[in-house]
Amino acid sequence: MARRFSAPYQSEPVSSLANWARNLAVFSVVAVVVSILIVRFGFLEMKPALATFFGALGCAALSILVSLAAFGARAYPGTKKWYGTSGNSFVAVVEFGDSVRARAVTAGGESGHPDSKHFNDQATRYATGDLRDVYFYPSQLRGHTEREYHPGS
C-alpha cells in the first residue's frame, strides 16, 4: 500500500466522504469569518453572532471527525484492482476485564516516512487479517521496543 505526501495525490480519486469533509471545512471557515465580521461591524446582536460562530466551529469539528474515515484510491498501470493511496485504517479487537487485552493491525505501517522499515511492515498482516498483540503495560513492552522517548531529558 503506497502513501503519498506530495501534490500528485490531489489528482487521484478520493471518497465522497473526503469531498464532503473538505466542503464542510471550507463552509465552516467562511461561516466563522462571516460571524466575526458581523460582530465586528455591528450588523447583529452578540448572541446570534455567537450562535453562528459556535455552530461553525461545531461544523469544523465534525469535518475533522468525518475526514478520519476518508480515503483515496487509484488503479496503477497494468493492474485491474484499485489500491488505497491515502487515508487512515486501523483494526483492533479489545477485551476489557481485570486487565486489558487487545490485538490490532495498522494498514501499511506505524511510520509515515517511506525510508523507515516500519513504513509498510504491517501491510501483509492487514491484507491477511493477522492481528498483532497490543502491549498496554510496561511488563508487556519489555523486549518489544526499539527505543524510548523521555520528554525533557
N, C-alpha and C positions, 0 to 999 in steps of 0.2 A: 504494500500500500504506500503510495507516494504522498509526501506532504510538500506543499509549495509555499514559499514565503516571498514571492515576488509578484509583480504585476500580472503575469500571464493567467493567474487564477481568476482574474476578473472576467476573462473572456470565456471561461468554462461554464457549462450549465450549473446552476445551483438550484436547490429545492425551492418550491414556492414558499415554504416556511421561512427560508432565509430572506427571500424577497419581501415577504410580509414584515419580518422583523426590521429590515432596513427601512422600509417605508414608514413603519410606526416610529422608529427612532428619529427620522427626519421630521415627521409631524410633531413629535414631542419637542424637538429643538425649536421649531418655528413657534409652537404654542408657548413655550417658556419665554422666548424673546418678545413675542407679542404681549404677553401678560406683564412683562417688565416695562415695556413701553407704555402700556395702558396706565399703569400705576404712576410711572414717571411723569407723564404728561397730564394726569388727572382726568382721563376720559371716563373712568369708572370709580366707584367706591372701592375701598380696600378689600372688603370681604369677597365680592365676586371675582376680583382680580386674583386674590389668593387662592380661591377655589380653582380657577383656571390654571394657576401656577402649579399647585399640588396635583391636580389632575394630569397635567402634562408630565410632571415628574413620575407619577404612577405609570403612565404610558411608557415612559423611558425605561423604567424598571422592568415592566412587562416585556418590552422589546429585547432587553438583555437576557431575560429568562428564556424567551422563545428562541433566541439565536443560539442558545446552548444545544438545542436539538437540531439545528440546521446543518446541512451538509452540502458538499459539492461532489460531482462525479463526472467522469468523461470516459469515452472509449479511446483506446490507444491504437495507432496504425497496426493493421494486421490482426486485430482481435475483434471478436464479436461482442464480448462482455463489456460492461461498464464497470469502472473501478473508482472507489472513493478516493478523492484527492484532497479534501479538506473537511473539517468538522470534528466533532467530539463523539467518541463512542467508548463506553465502559460498561462491562457486565460484571455484576457481583451477586453473590449469594451470601447472606449474613444470618448467623444463628445467634440470637440473644439468649443469655442464660446467666449462670453464675460467672461465666467468663464468655467473652465474645469470640466466636469462630467465624471465619469468612474465607471464601475463595473468590478470585476475581481474575479478570484479564482486561488489558487495555488494548484497543485497536492500534496496531503499529508498535509503539513502544513508549517508554516513560520520558524520553528526551525529545525535544523539538529541534535538536541540532543534527543535521544529516551526517556529520562526521562522527557522531557518538555511536559506540557499539550498542547503545540502548535505544537508538532511533527507531529501529524496525524489529527489535528482538522478540516481540510478542505477536507478530503478525501470524505466524503459523499456529500458535496457541489460539488466537482469536478465530482463525478460519476453521479450526477443528473443534472448537469448544472446550479445549483443555485448560481449565481454570487453574491458577496457581494459588498457593496458600497466601493469605494476607496476615502479616505479623502486626499485632497490636501492642504487645507487651515487650519490655526490654529483654526478658529471658528468651522470647521467640526470635528477636533480632540478632542475637549472638550467632556469629558465623555466617550471617546473610547480608552484611553491609560492606560496601567498598570504602566509604568514608563517612565521617560525621561532620555536621555543621554546628558550631557553637557560636552564636551571635555574641559580639563584644569581646571575643578572646583572640 
